[in-house]
Structure formats: structure tokens, C-alpha cells
Amino acid sequence: MRRITNPKHPNVHQIGTDVLHEGEWHRITDVGGSYFTLVRLRDGYGRNVRINEVNGRR
């Protein structure tokens, strides 16, 4: 998987991992600022979600 993000971002190591978000499986495809780009595995729908929501620090 090609990384678009600057490798100095503290969460860049999480790109490519699958996470359970809102009851469905998503893959983290990009990170920038305070947002992850999540792509739902079921249908390929992508959206931006705050990093704190995915990592459990609300």
C-alpha cells in the first residue's frame, strides 16, 4: 500500500490496519492532521474520521 502521508506523522504506522468502527470493519488508508481516512470493507465507502474516535480516546 502506498503511503500518501508524511512519514513523520505519529500515527502513520496504523495505515493498512483493519479496525472495527461503528459495528463494521474499516481499513485505515491515510492519515493527516487529526483525521484518518477509513474505507469500509463491505462496499468500499470512504470517509474521514477523527483519530481519537478510532483509537478510543474521546
LUMTIPA-811239 format. One record per atom (N, C-alpha, C): x, y, z; residue number from 1; residue in three letters; atom name. Coordinates in nm, 2 decimals. Example, Ala and Ser with C-alpha at 12.3 -4.5 7.8 and 13.67 -1.06 7.14 Angstrom:
+--------+--------+--------+-----+------+------+
|     c1 |     c2 |     c3 |  nr | rest | atom |
+--------+--------+--------+-----+------+------+
|   1.32 |  -0.57 |   0.78 |   1 |  ALA |    N |
|   1.23 |  -0.45 |   0.78 |   1 |  ALA |   CA |
|   1.32 |  -0.33 |   0.78 |   1 |  ALA |    C |
|   1.28 |  -0.22 |   0.71 |   2 |  SER |    N |
|   1.37 |  -0.11 |   0.71 |   2 |  SER |   CA |
|   1.29 |   0.00 |   0.79 |   2 |  SER |    C |
+--------+--------+--------+-----+------+------+
REM end
This chain:
+--------+--------+--------+-----+------+------+
|     c1 |     c2 |     c3 |  nr | rest | atom |
+--------+--------+--------+-----+------+------+
|   0.08 |  -0.12 |   0.00 |   1 |  MET |    N |
|   0.00 |   0.00 |   0.00 |   1 |  MET |   CA |
|   0.09 |   0.12 |   0.00 |   1 |  MET |    C |
|   0.06 |   0.22 |  -0.09 |   2 |  ARG |    N |
|   0.14 |   0.34 |  -0.10 |   2 |  ARG |   CA |
|   0.10 |   0.44 |   0.01 |   2 |  ARG |    C |
|   0.19 |   0.49 |   0.08 |   3 |  ARG |    N |
|   0.16 |   0.59 |   0.18 |   3 |  ARG |   CA |
|   0.16 |   0.73 |   0.12 |   3 |  ARG |    C |
|   0.06 |   0.80 |   0.14 |   4 |  ILE |    N |
|   0.05 |   0.94 |   0.09 |   4 |  ILE |   CA |
|   0.10 |   1.04 |   0.20 |   4 |  ILE |    C |
|   0.09 |   1.00 |   0.32 |   5 |  THR |    N |
|   0.11 |   1.09 |   0.44 |   5 |  THR |   CA |
|   0.26 |   1.10 |   0.46 |   5 |  THR |    C |
|   0.30 |   1.21 |   0.52 |   6 |  ASN |    N |
|   0.43 |   1.24 |   0.56 |   6 |  ASN |   CA |
|   0.47 |   1.13 |   0.67 |   6 |  ASN |    C |
|   0.58 |   1.06 |   0.65 |   7 |  PRO |    N |
|   0.62 |   0.96 |   0.74 |   7 |  PRO |   CA |
|   0.64 |   1.00 |   0.89 |   7 |  PRO |    C |
|   0.65 |   1.13 |   0.91 |   8 |  LYS |    N |
|   0.68 |   1.18 |   1.05 |   8 |  LYS |   CA |
|   0.55 |   1.19 |   1.13 |   8 |  LYS |    C |
|   0.43 |   1.17 |   1.07 |   9 |  HIS |    N |
|   0.31 |   1.17 |   1.15 |   9 |  HIS |   CA |
|   0.31 |   1.06 |   1.25 |   9 |  HIS |    C |
|   0.27 |   1.09 |   1.38 |  10 |  PRO |    N |
|   0.28 |   0.99 |   1.49 |  10 |  PRO |   CA |
|   0.19 |   0.87 |   1.46 |  10 |  PRO |    C |
|   0.09 |   0.87 |   1.38 |  11 |  ASN |    N |
|   0.00 |   0.76 |   1.36 |  11 |  ASN |   CA |
|   0.02 |   0.69 |   1.22 |  11 |  ASN |    C |
|   0.13 |   0.72 |   1.16 |  12 |  VAL |    N |
|   0.15 |   0.67 |   1.02 |  12 |  VAL |   CA |
|   0.17 |   0.51 |   1.03 |  12 |  VAL |    C |
|   0.21 |   0.46 |   1.14 |  13 |  HIS |    N |
|   0.22 |   0.31 |   1.15 |  13 |  HIS |   CA |
|   0.09 |   0.24 |   1.14 |  13 |  HIS |    C |
|  -0.02 |   0.31 |   1.16 |  14 |  GLN |    N |
|  -0.15 |   0.24 |   1.16 |  14 |  GLN |   CA |
|  -0.21 |   0.23 |   1.02 |  14 |  GLN |    C |
|  -0.15 |   0.29 |   0.92 |  15 |  ILE |    N |
|  -0.21 |   0.28 |   0.79 |  15 |  ILE |   CA |
|  -0.20 |   0.13 |   0.74 |  15 |  ILE |    C |
|  -0.32 |   0.08 |   0.69 |  16 |  GLY |    N |
|  -0.33 |  -0.05 |   0.64 |  16 |  GLY |   CA |
|  -0.39 |  -0.15 |   0.74 |  16 |  GLY |    C |
|  -0.42 |  -0.10 |   0.86 |  17 |  THR |    N |
|  -0.47 |  -0.19 |   0.96 |  17 |  THR |   CA |
|  -0.63 |  -0.19 |   0.95 |  17 |  THR |    C |
|  -0.69 |  -0.30 |   0.99 |  18 |  ASP |    N |
|  -0.83 |  -0.31 |   0.99 |  18 |  ASP |   CA |
|  -0.88 |  -0.28 |   1.13 |  18 |  ASP |    C |
|  -0.99 |  -0.19 |   1.14 |  19 |  VAL |    N |
|  -1.04 |  -0.16 |   1.27 |  19 |  VAL |   CA |
|  -1.19 |  -0.18 |   1.27 |  19 |  VAL |    C |
|  -1.25 |  -0.21 |   1.38 |  20 |  LEU |    N |
|  -1.39 |  -0.22 |   1.40 |  20 |  LEU |   CA |
|  -1.44 |  -0.08 |   1.44 |  20 |  LEU |    C |
|  -1.52 |  -0.01 |   1.35 |  21 |  HIS |    N |
|  -1.57 |   0.12 |   1.38 |  21 |  HIS |   CA |
|  -1.72 |   0.13 |   1.36 |  21 |  HIS |    C |
|  -1.79 |   0.16 |   1.46 |  22 |  GLU |    N |
|  -1.94 |   0.17 |   1.45 |  22 |  GLU |   CA |
|  -2.00 |   0.04 |   1.40 |  22 |  GLU |    C |
|  -1.95 |  -0.07 |   1.45 |  23 |  GLY |    N |
|  -2.00 |  -0.20 |   1.42 |  23 |  GLY |   CA |
|  -1.96 |  -0.27 |   1.29 |  23 |  GLY |    C |
|  -1.88 |  -0.20 |   1.21 |  24 |  GLU |    N |
|  -1.84 |  -0.26 |   1.08 |  24 |  GLU |   CA |
|  -1.69 |  -0.24 |   1.07 |  24 |  GLU |    C |
|  -1.63 |  -0.33 |   0.99 |  25 |  TRP |    N |
|  -1.49 |  -0.33 |   0.97 |  25 |  TRP |   CA |
|  -1.45 |  -0.23 |   0.86 |  25 |  TRP |    C |
|  -1.34 |  -0.15 |   0.89 |  26 |  HIS |    N |
|  -1.29 |  -0.05 |   0.81 |  26 |  HIS |   CA |
|  -1.14 |  -0.07 |   0.80 |  26 |  HIS |    C |
|  -1.08 |  -0.02 |   0.69 |  27 |  ARG |    N |
|  -0.93 |  -0.02 |   0.68 |  27 |  ARG |   CA |
|  -0.89 |   0.13 |   0.68 |  27 |  ARG |    C |
|  -0.78 |   0.16 |   0.75 |  28 |  ILE |    N |
|  -0.72 |   0.29 |   0.76 |  28 |  ILE |   CA |
|  -0.63 |   0.30 |   0.63 |  28 |  ILE |    C |
|  -0.66 |   0.40 |   0.55 |  29 |  THR |    N |
|  -0.59 |   0.41 |   0.42 |  29 |  THR |   CA |
|  -0.50 |   0.54 |   0.42 |  29 |  THR |    C |
|  -0.53 |   0.64 |   0.50 |  30 |  ASP |    N |
|  -0.45 |   0.76 |   0.50 |  30 |  ASP |   CA |
|  -0.47 |   0.83 |   0.64 |  30 |  ASP |    C |
|  -0.37 |   0.91 |   0.67 |  31 |  VAL |    N |
|  -0.38 |   0.99 |   0.80 |  31 |  VAL |   CA |
|  -0.32 |   1.12 |   0.77 |  31 |  VAL |    C |
|  -0.39 |   1.22 |   0.83 |  32 |  GLY |    N |
|  -0.34 |   1.36 |   0.81 |  32 |  GLY |   CA |
|  -0.40 |   1.45 |   0.91 |  32 |  GLY |    C |
|  -0.32 |   1.53 |   0.97 |  33 |  GLY |    N |
|  -0.38 |   1.62 |   1.08 |  33 |  GLY |   CA |
|  -0.43 |   1.54 |   1.19 |  33 |  GLY |    C |
|  -0.56 |   1.56 |   1.22 |  34 |  SER |    N |
|  -0.62 |   1.48 |   1.33 |  34 |  SER |   CA |
|  -0.73 |   1.38 |   1.27 |  34 |  SER |    C |
|  -0.72 |   1.34 |   1.15 |  35 |  TYR |    N |
|  -0.81 |   1.26 |   1.08 |  35 |  TYR |   CA |
|  -0.75 |   1.13 |   1.02 |  35 |  TYR |    C |
|  -0.82 |   1.02 |   1.03 |  36 |  PHE |    N |
|  -0.79 |   0.90 |   0.95 |  36 |  PHE |   CA |
|  -0.89 |   0.90 |   0.83 |  36 |  PHE |    C |
|  -0.85 |   0.84 |   0.72 |  37 |  THR |    N |
|  -0.94 |   0.81 |   0.61 |  37 |  THR |   CA |
|  -0.97 |   0.66 |   0.62 |  37 |  THR |    C |
|  -1.09 |   0.63 |   0.65 |  38 |  LEU |    N |
|  -1.14 |   0.49 |   0.67 |  38 |  LEU |   CA |
|  -1.22 |   0.45 |   0.55 |  38 |  LEU |    C |
|  -1.19 |   0.33 |   0.50 |  39 |  VAL |    N |
|  -1.27 |   0.27 |   0.39 |  39 |  VAL |   CA |
|  -1.34 |   0.15 |   0.44 |  39 |  VAL |    C |
|  -1.47 |   0.14 |   0.43 |  40 |  ARG |    N |
|  -1.55 |   0.03 |   0.48 |  40 |  ARG |   CA |
|  -1.52 |  -0.09 |   0.39 |  40 |  ARG |    C |
|  -1.49 |  -0.20 |   0.44 |  41 |  LEU |    N |
|  -1.45 |  -0.32 |   0.37 |  41 |  LEU |   CA |
|  -1.57 |  -0.38 |   0.29 |  41 |  LEU |    C |
|  -1.69 |  -0.36 |   0.34 |  42 |  ARG |    N |
|  -1.81 |  -0.42 |   0.28 |  42 |  ARG |   CA |
|  -1.83 |  -0.37 |   0.14 |  42 |  ARG |    C |
|  -1.82 |  -0.24 |   0.13 |  43 |  ASP |    N |
|  -1.86 |  -0.18 |   0.00 |  43 |  ASP |   CA |
|  -1.76 |  -0.07 |  -0.05 |  43 |  ASP |    C |
|  -1.65 |  -0.05 |   0.02 |  44 |  GLY |    N |
|  -1.55 |   0.05 |  -0.03 |  44 |  GLY |   CA |
|  -1.59 |   0.19 |  -0.01 |  44 |  GLY |    C |
|  -1.68 |   0.22 |   0.08 |  45 |  TYR |    N |
|  -1.72 |   0.36 |   0.11 |  45 |  TYR |   CA |
|  -1.61 |   0.42 |   0.20 |  45 |  TYR |    C |
|  -1.56 |   0.54 |   0.16 |  46 |  GLY |    N |
|  -1.45 |   0.60 |   0.23 |  46 |  GLY |   CA |
|  -1.51 |   0.73 |   0.30 |  46 |  GLY |    C |
|  -1.45 |   0.76 |   0.42 |  47 |  ARG |    N |
|  -1.48 |   0.88 |   0.49 |  47 |  ARG |   CA |
|  -1.37 |   0.92 |   0.59 |  47 |  ARG |    C |
|  -1.37 |   1.04 |   0.63 |  48 |  ASN |    N |
|  -1.27 |   1.09 |   0.73 |  48 |  ASN |   CA |
|  -1.33 |   1.08 |   0.87 |  48 |  ASN |    C |
|  -1.25 |   1.03 |   0.96 |  49 |  VAL |    N |
|  -1.29 |   1.01 |   1.10 |  49 |  VAL |   CA |
|  -1.18 |   1.06 |   1.19 |  49 |  VAL |    C |
|  -1.22 |   1.13 |   1.30 |  50 |  ARG |    N |
|  -1.11 |   1.18 |   1.39 |  50 |  ARG |   CA |
|  -1.04 |   1.06 |   1.45 |  50 |  ARG |    C |
|  -0.91 |   1.08 |   1.46 |  51 |  ILE |    N |
|  -0.82 |   0.98 |   1.52 |  51 |  ILE |   CA |
|  -0.86 |   0.93 |   1.66 |  51 |  ILE |    C |
|  -0.90 |   1.03 |   1.74 |  52 |  ASN |    N |
|  -0.95 |   1.00 |   1.87 |  52 |  ASN |   CA |
|  -1.07 |   0.91 |   1.88 |  52 |  ASN |    C |
|  -1.16 |   0.91 |   1.78 |  53 |  GLU |    N |
|  -1.27 |   0.83 |   1.78 |  53 |  GLU |   CA |
|  -1.23 |   0.68 |   1.74 |  53 |  GLU |    C |
|  -1.13 |   0.67 |   1.66 |  54 |  VAL |    N |
|  -1.09 |   0.53 |   1.62 |  54 |  VAL |   CA |
|  -1.00 |   0.47 |   1.73 |  54 |  VAL |    C |
|  -0.92 |   0.55 |   1.79 |  55 |  ASN |    N |
|  -0.83 |   0.49 |   1.89 |  55 |  ASN |   CA |
|  -0.89 |   0.49 |   2.03 |  55 |  ASN |    C |
|  -1.01 |   0.53 |   2.05 |  56 |  GLY |    N |
|  -1.08 |   0.52 |   2.18 |  56 |  GLY |   CA |
|  -1.05 |   0.63 |   2.28 |  56 |  GLY |    C |
|  -1.00 |   0.74 |   2.24 |  57 |  ARG |    N |
|  -0.97 |   0.85 |   2.33 |  57 |  ARG |   CA |
|  -1.06 |   0.96 |   2.29 |  57 |  ARG |    C |
|  -1.19 |   0.96 |   2.34 |  58 |  ARG |    N |
|  -1.29 |   1.06 |   2.30 |  58 |  ARG |   CA |
|  -1.27 |   1.18 |   2.39 |  58 |  ARG |    C |
+--------+--------+--------+-----+------+------+
REM end
